[in-house]
């Protein structure tokens, strides 16, 4: 249980920070495209 928290916490922190940076950089981006980006990143790095 603890090793899963240690592995996944930095990944989600980086994801949230990256998404926050993108929303500040491009405010015209719709929520749908942001969710698609999250899915793509999860597929790339987690699966």
N, C-alpha and C positions, 0 to 999 in steps of 0.2 A: 504493500500500500504506500509506504513512504517513498520508495524509489519512483513510483509513478508521479507523485506530486513533485519530486525533485526534477524529473524529466520534463513534465508538461508545463509547469509554472513559467519558466523562462520563455518557452515557445509562445504561450498566450500573451505574456507581457510584451514580447516583441511584436506580435501580431496587432495588439491593441495600439501600441505606439506607432506602428507603421500606418495603420488605418487613420489614426488621429492626424498624423503628418499629411497624409494624402487629402483628408478633408480640409485641412487648412490651406493646402497648396491649390487644390482644385475644388472650389465650393460648388461648381456646377454639376459635379458628379452626383448621379441619383443614388438613392439607397439601394436600388436593385443592383447596380453595377458594383457597389461596395460589397454587398453580400456575395456576389459572384466572385469577386476578388478573394474574399475570405475562403470560400469553398475551394478555389484553385490553389491557394497557398496551403490549406489543410491537406488536400490531395497530394501536393508536391512533397511536403515535409513530414507528414504523419503516416500516410499509408505506403 
